[in-house]
Amino acid sequence: MDDCGPECQEALRELERFLDRELDDVVRTKVERHLSGCGTCTDRLEFRVHLKALIQTKCSERELPAGLEERVRRVLSTSEAGESG
């Protein structure tokens, strides 16, 4: 995110919630508008879509160990917070 402007940083901060359909309509529309005109952010979106699909495919064969999902979410939240600072 080093080369991105404020609009990119804001869109990328919301990317996971955008993919999970967890954004309110106002923020979702803002992210969609940005993605429609920014190839760099669209590339990152596409990467995450493919990554999520791969993880879903690979992990759907077994039950997650207790607490793994929460640990992964916590690491991702910490990582994303570090990117924005």
DONUMAR-88845 format. One line per 3 residues: number of its first residue (from 1); their letters; for each residue x, y, z of N, C-alpha, C, O. Coordinates in nm, 2 decimals, decimal comma. Layout:
N
NUM	A	X Y Z X Y Z X Y Z X Y Z  ...
***
This chain:
85
1	MDD	0,08 -0,12 0,00 0,00 0,00 0,00 0,09 0,13 0,00 0,03 0,24 0,01  0,21 0,11 -0,01 0,30 0,23 0,00 0,28 0,33 -0,11 0,28 0,45 -0,09  0,25 0,28 -0,24 0,23 0,38 -0,35 0,09 0,42 -0,36 0,06 0,51 -0,45
4	CGP	0,00 0,38 -0,28 -0,15 0,41 -0,29 -0,18 0,55 -0,23 -0,11 0,59 -0,13  -0,28 0,61 -0,28 -0,33 0,73 -0,22 -0,43 0,70 -0,12 -0,46 0,58 -0,09  -0,49 0,80 -0,06 -0,59 0,78 0,05 -0,71 0,69 0,01 -0,76 0,62 0,09
7	ECQ	-0,76 0,71 -0,12 -0,87 0,64 -0,16 -0,84 0,49 -0,17 -0,92 0,40 -0,13  -0,72 0,46 -0,22 -0,67 0,32 -0,23 -0,66 0,26 -0,08 -0,71 0,15 -0,06  -0,60 0,33 0,00 -0,58 0,28 0,14 -0,72 0,25 0,21 -0,73 0,15 0,27
10	EAL	-0,81 0,34 0,19 -0,95 0,32 0,24 -1,01 0,20 0,18 -1,07 0,12 0,26  -1,01 0,18 0,05 -1,07 0,07 -0,01 -1,00 -0,06 0,03 -1,07 -0,16 0,06  -0,87 -0,06 0,04 -0,80 -0,18 0,08 -0,83 -0,22 0,22 -0,83 -0,34 0,25
13	REL	-0,85 -0,12 0,31 -0,88 -0,15 0,45 -1,01 -0,23 0,46 -1,03 -0,31 0,55  -1,10 -0,20 0,37 -1,24 -0,26 0,37 -1,25 -0,38 0,28 -1,36 -0,44 0,27  -1,15 -0,42 0,21 -1,16 -0,53 0,11 -1,21 -0,66 0,17 -1,30 -0,72 0,10
16	ERF	-1,16 -0,70 0,28 -1,21 -0,83 0,34 -1,36 -0,82 0,37 -1,44 -0,91 0,34  -1,40 -0,71 0,43 -1,54 -0,70 0,47 -1,62 -0,68 0,34 -1,74 -0,72 0,34  -1,57 -0,62 0,24 -1,64 -0,61 0,11 -1,66 -0,75 0,05 -1,77 -0,78 0,01
19	LDR	-1,56 -0,83 0,05 -1,57 -0,97 0,00 -1,67 -1,05 0,08 -1,74 -1,13 0,02  -1,68 -1,03 0,21 -1,77 -1,10 0,30 -1,91 -1,04 0,31 -1,99 -1,09 0,38  -1,93 -0,93 0,23 -2,06 -0,86 0,23 -2,10 -0,81 0,37 -2,21 -0,83 0,41
22	ELD	-2,00 -0,76 0,44 -2,02 -0,71 0,57 -2,03 -0,55 0,58 -2,03 -0,50 0,69  -2,02 -0,49 0,46 -2,02 -0,34 0,46 -2,17 -0,29 0,45 -2,25 -0,35 0,39  -2,19 -0,17 0,51 -2,32 -0,10 0,48 -2,32 -0,05 0,34 -2,21 -0,04 0,27
25	DVV	-2,43 -0,01 0,29 -2,45 0,03 0,15 -2,36 0,14 0,11 -2,31 0,15 0,00  -2,35 0,24 0,20 -2,27 0,36 0,17 -2,12 0,32 0,14 -2,06 0,36 0,04  -2,06 0,25 0,23 -1,92 0,21 0,22 -1,90 0,11 0,11 -1,81 0,13 0,03
28	RTK	-2,00 0,02 0,09 -1,99 -0,08 -0,02 -1,99 0,00 -0,15 -1,91 -0,04 -0,24  -2,08 0,09 -0,17 -2,08 0,17 -0,29 -1,95 0,25 -0,32 -1,91 0,25 -0,43  -1,90 0,31 -0,21 -1,77 0,38 -0,23 -1,66 0,29 -0,27 -1,58 0,32 -0,36
31	VER	-1,65 0,17 -0,21 -1,55 0,07 -0,25 -1,57 0,03 -0,39 -1,47 0,02 -0,47  -1,69 -0,01 -0,43 -1,72 -0,05 -0,57 -1,68 0,06 -0,67 -1,62 0,03 -0,77  -1,71 0,18 -0,64 -1,67 0,29 -0,73 -1,52 0,30 -0,74 -1,47 0,32 -0,85
34	HLS	-1,45 0,29 -0,63 -1,31 0,30 -0,64 -1,25 0,18 -0,72 -1,16 0,20 -0,80  -1,30 0,06 -0,69 -1,25 -0,06 -0,76 -1,28 -0,05 -0,91 -1,20 -0,10 -0,99  -1,38 0,01 -0,95 -1,42 0,02 -1,09 -1,32 0,11 -1,17 -1,31 0,10 -1,29
37	GCG	-1,24 0,19 -1,10 -1,15 0,28 -1,17 -1,00 0,26 -1,13 -0,91 0,34 -1,17  -0,97 0,16 -1,04 -0,84 0,14 -0,99 -0,79 0,00 -1,02 -0,83 -0,09 -0,95  -0,70 -0,01 -1,12 -0,65 -0,15 -1,15 -0,57 -0,21 -1,05 -0,58 -0,33 -1,03
40	TCT	-0,49 -0,13 -0,97 -0,41 -0,19 -0,86 -0,50 -0,25 -0,76 -0,47 -0,36 -0,71  -0,60 -0,18 -0,71 -0,69 -0,23 -0,61 -0,77 -0,35 -0,66 -0,80 -0,44 -0,59  -0,81 -0,34 -0,79 -0,89 -0,45 -0,85 -0,80 -0,58 -0,85 -0,85 -0,69 -0,83
43	DRL	-0,67 -0,56 -0,88 -0,58 -0,68 -0,88 -0,57 -0,74 -0,74 -0,57 -0,86 -0,73  -0,57 -0,66 -0,64 -0,56 -0,71 -0,51 -0,69 -0,78 -0,47 -0,69 -0,88 -0,40  -0,80 -0,72 -0,51 -0,93 -0,79 -0,49 -0,94 -0,92 -0,56 -0,98 -1,02 -0,49
46	EFR	-0,89 -0,93 -0,68 -0,89 -1,06 -0,75 -0,80 -1,16 -0,69 -0,84 -1,28 -0,68  -0,69 -1,12 -0,64 -0,60 -1,21 -0,57 -0,67 -1,26 -0,44 -0,66 -1,38 -0,42  -0,73 -1,18 -0,37 -0,80 -1,22 -0,25 -0,92 -1,31 -0,28 -0,94 -1,41 -0,20
49	VHL	-0,99 -1,29 -0,39 -1,10 -1,38 -0,43 -1,04 -1,51 -0,46 -1,10 -1,61 -0,41  -0,93 -1,52 -0,53 -0,87 -1,65 -0,57 -0,82 -1,72 -0,44 -0,83 -1,84 -0,43  -0,76 -1,64 -0,35 -0,70 -1,70 -0,23 -0,81 -1,76 -0,14 -0,80 -1,87 -0,09
52	KAL	-0,92 -1,68 -0,13 -1,03 -1,73 -0,05 -1,09 -1,86 -0,11 -1,12 -1,95 -0,03  -1,10 -1,86 -0,24 -1,15 -1,98 -0,30 -1,06 -2,10 -0,28 -1,10 -2,21 -0,26  -0,93 -2,08 -0,29 -0,83 -2,18 -0,27 -0,84 -2,24 -0,12 -0,84 -2,36 -0,10
55	IQT	-0,84 -2,14 -0,03 -0,85 -2,18 0,11 -0,98 -2,26 0,13 -0,98 -2,36 0,20  -1,09 -2,21 0,08 -1,22 -2,28 0,09 -1,21 -2,42 0,04 -1,26 -2,52 0,11  -1,15 -2,44 -0,08 -1,14 -2,57 -0,14 -1,05 -2,66 -0,05 -1,09 -2,78 -0,02
58	KCS	-0,93 -2,61 -0,01 -0,84 -2,69 0,06 -0,89 -2,72 0,21 -0,86 -2,83 0,26  -0,96 -2,63 0,27 -1,00 -2,65 0,41 -1,13 -2,71 0,42 -1,17 -2,75 0,54  -1,21 -2,73 0,32 -1,34 -2,78 0,33 -1,34 -2,93 0,35 -1,45 -2,99 0,39
61	ERE	-1,23 -2,99 0,33 -1,22 -3,14 0,35 -1,21 -3,18 0,49 -1,25 -3,30 0,52  -1,18 -3,10 0,58 -1,16 -3,13 0,72 -1,22 -3,03 0,82 -1,25 -2,92 0,78  -1,25 -3,07 0,94 -1,30 -2,98 1,04 -1,18 -2,90 1,09 -1,07 -2,95 1,11
64	LPA	-1,20 -2,77 1,11 -1,10 -2,68 1,17 -1,07 -2,72 1,31 -1,16 -2,75 1,39  -0,94 -2,71 1,35 -0,91 -2,74 1,49 -0,97 -2,63 1,58 -0,99 -2,51 1,53  -1,01 -2,66 1,70 -1,07 -2,56 1,79 -0,99 -2,43 1,80 -0,87 -2,44 1,83
67	GLE	-1,05 -2,32 1,78 -0,98 -2,19 1,80 -0,90 -2,14 1,68 -0,86 -2,03 1,68  -0,89 -2,22 1,58 -0,80 -2,18 1,46 -0,86 -2,06 1,39 -0,79 -1,97 1,36  -0,99 -2,06 1,36 -1,06 -1,95 1,29 -1,04 -1,82 1,37 -1,00 -1,72 1,30
70	ERV	-1,06 -1,82 1,50 -1,04 -1,70 1,57 -0,90 -1,65 1,57 -0,87 -1,53 1,56  -0,80 -1,74 1,58 -0,66 -1,70 1,58 -0,63 -1,64 1,44 -0,55 -1,54 1,44  -0,67 -1,70 1,33 -0,65 -1,64 1,20 -0,71 -1,51 1,19 -0,65 -1,41 1,14
73	RRV	-0,83 -1,49 1,23 -0,90 -1,36 1,22 -0,82 -1,25 1,30 -0,81 -1,14 1,26  -0,77 -1,29 1,42 -0,70 -1,20 1,50 -0,57 -1,16 1,44 -0,53 -1,04 1,44  -0,50 -1,25 1,37 -0,37 -1,22 1,30 -0,40 -1,13 1,18 -0,33 -1,03 1,16
76	LST	-0,51 -1,16 1,11 -0,54 -1,07 0,99 -0,58 -0,93 1,04 -0,54 -0,84 0,98  -0,65 -0,92 1,15 -0,69 -0,79 1,20 -0,57 -0,71 1,24 -0,56 -0,59 1,21  -0,48 -0,78 1,31 -0,35 -0,71 1,35 -0,27 -0,67 1,23 -0,22 -0,56 1,23
79	SEA	-0,26 -0,76 1,13 -0,19 -0,73 1,01 -0,25 -0,61 0,94 -0,17 -0,52 0,90  -0,38 -0,61 0,92 -0,44 -0,50 0,85 -0,43 -0,37 0,93 -0,41 -0,26 0,87  -0,43 -0,37 1,06 -0,42 -0,25 1,14 -0,27 -0,20 1,12 -0,25 -0,08 1,12
82	GES	-0,17 -0,29 1,11 -0,04 -0,25 1,09 -0,02 -0,18 0,95 0,07 -0,09 0,94  -0,09 -0,23 0,85 -0,08 -0,17 0,71 -0,13 -0,03 0,71 -0,08 0,05 0,63  -0,23 0,00 0,79 -0,30 0,13 0,78 -0,22 0,23 0,86 -0,25 0,35 0,85
85	G	-0,13 0,19 0,94 -0,06 0,29 1,03 0,07 0,33 0,98 0,14 0,41 1,04
***
